[in-house]
Amino acid sequence: MKIYVGNMSYETTEASLFKTFSKHGTVLNTRVMTDKFTGRTRGFGFVEMENDQEGLKAIEQLNDTMLDERNIIVNEARPRVENSDGDRNSGYNKRNNNRY
């Protein structure tokens, strides 16, 4: 099961995610998302648990708890959506269209 972890501290690492989630089941993979230009973390990441039962347990027990001095948001990750152009739909308008 793939889990989304949001509202993370910029100090949170893949190792600290692994350690935290390992207390609730078998962690297969962790990933902290970073900005491709600056390398700075983007404040969210993903954890992959071995099975749905362990994943649901981790979500239930870790959502809205403290990790590196921040209350993290933990829920089931949603699959990526691609639009008709083959671009991932991030929920933002393309930069060349619909400027505010």
Contacts in CASP RR format, 6 or more apart in sequence:
PFRMAT RR
TARGET T0000
AUTHOR 0000-0000-0000
METHOD contacts of the structure
MODEL  1
MKIYVGNMSYETTEASLFKTFSKHGTVLNTRVMTDKFTGRTRGFGFVEME
NDQEGLKAIEQLNDTMLDERNIIVNEARPRVENSDGDRNSGYNKRNNNRY
1 48 0 8 1.000
1 49 0 8 1.000
1 51 0 8 1.000
1 52 0 8 1.000
1 54 0 8 1.000
1 55 0 8 1.000
1 56 0 8 1.000
1 76 0 8 1.000
2 46 0 8 1.000
2 47 0 8 1.000
2 48 0 8 1.000
2 49 0 8 1.000
2 76 0 8 1.000
2 77 0 8 1.000
3 21 0 8 1.000
3 46 0 8 1.000
3 47 0 8 1.000
3 48 0 8 1.000
3 49 0 8 1.000
3 55 0 8 1.000
3 58 0 8 1.000
3 59 0 8 1.000
3 74 0 8 1.000
3 75 0 8 1.000
3 76 0 8 1.000
3 77 0 8 1.000
4 44 0 8 1.000
4 45 0 8 1.000
4 46 0 8 1.000
4 73 0 8 1.000
4 74 0 8 1.000
4 75 0 8 1.000
4 76 0 8 1.000
4 77 0 8 1.000
4 78 0 8 1.000
5 17 0 8 1.000
5 44 0 8 1.000
5 45 0 8 1.000
5 46 0 8 1.000
5 47 0 8 1.000
5 72 0 8 1.000
5 73 0 8 1.000
5 74 0 8 1.000
6 43 0 8 1.000
6 44 0 8 1.000
6 45 0 8 1.000
6 72 0 8 1.000
6 73 0 8 1.000
6 74 0 8 1.000
7 43 0 8 1.000
7 44 0 8 1.000
7 70 0 8 1.000
7 71 0 8 1.000
7 72 0 8 1.000
7 73 0 8 1.000
8 32 0 8 1.000
8 41 0 8 1.000
8 43 0 8 1.000
8 44 0 8 1.000
8 45 0 8 1.000
8 67 0 8 1.000
8 68 0 8 1.000
8 70 0 8 1.000
8 72 0 8 1.000
9 43 0 8 1.000
9 67 0 8 1.000
9 68 0 8 1.000
9 69 0 8 1.000
9 70 0 8 1.000
10 40 0 8 1.000
10 41 0 8 1.000
10 43 0 8 1.000
11 68 0 8 1.000
11 69 0 8 1.000
12 32 0 8 1.000
12 41 0 8 1.000
12 43 0 8 1.000
12 67 0 8 1.000
12 68 0 8 1.000
12 70 0 8 1.000
13 32 0 8 1.000
14 30 0 8 1.000
14 31 0 8 1.000
14 32 0 8 1.000
15 30 0 8 1.000
16 67 0 8 1.000
16 68 0 8 1.000
17 30 0 8 1.000
17 32 0 8 1.000
17 45 0 8 1.000
17 47 0 8 1.000
17 67 0 8 1.000
18 27 0 8 1.000
18 30 0 8 1.000
18 47 0 8 1.000
20 62 0 8 1.000
20 67 0 8 1.000
21 27 0 8 1.000
21 30 0 8 1.000
21 47 0 8 1.000
21 49 0 8 1.000
21 58 0 8 1.000
21 62 0 8 1.000
24 49 0 8 1.000
24 54 0 8 1.000
24 55 0 8 1.000
24 57 0 8 1.000
24 58 0 8 1.000
24 61 0 8 1.000
24 62 0 8 1.000
25 49 0 8 1.000
25 50 0 8 1.000
25 54 0 8 1.000
25 55 0 8 1.000
25 57 0 8 1.000
25 58 0 8 1.000
26 49 0 8 1.000
26 50 0 8 1.000
26 51 0 8 1.000
26 54 0 8 1.000
27 47 0 8 1.000
27 48 0 8 1.000
27 49 0 8 1.000
27 50 0 8 1.000
28 48 0 8 1.000
28 49 0 8 1.000
28 50 0 8 1.000
29 46 0 8 1.000
29 47 0 8 1.000
29 48 0 8 1.000
30 45 0 8 1.000
30 46 0 8 1.000
30 47 0 8 1.000
30 48 0 8 1.000
31 45 0 8 1.000
31 46 0 8 1.000
31 47 0 8 1.000
32 41 0 8 1.000
32 43 0 8 1.000
32 45 0 8 1.000
33 41 0 8 1.000
33 42 0 8 1.000
33 43 0 8 1.000
33 44 0 8 1.000
33 45 0 8 1.000
33 46 0 8 1.000
34 40 0 8 1.000
34 41 0 8 1.000
34 42 0 8 1.000
35 41 0 8 1.000
35 42 0 8 1.000
46 77 0 8 1.000
47 58 0 8 1.000
49 55 0 8 1.000
49 58 0 8 1.000
58 74 0 8 1.000
59 74 0 8 1.000
59 75 0 8 1.000
59 76 0 8 1.000
62 72 0 8 1.000
62 74 0 8 1.000
63 72 0 8 1.000
63 73 0 8 1.000
63 74 0 8 1.000
63 75 0 8 1.000
64 71 0 8 1.000
64 72 0 8 1.000
64 73 0 8 1.000
64 74 0 8 1.000
65 71 0 8 1.000
65 72 0 8 1.000
65 74 0 8 1.000
66 72 0 8 1.000
80 88 0 8 1.000
80 89 0 8 1.000
81 88 0 8 1.000
81 89 0 8 1.000
82 88 0 8 1.000
82 89 0 8 1.000
83 89 0 8 1.000
87 94 0 8 1.000
93 99 0 8 1.000
END
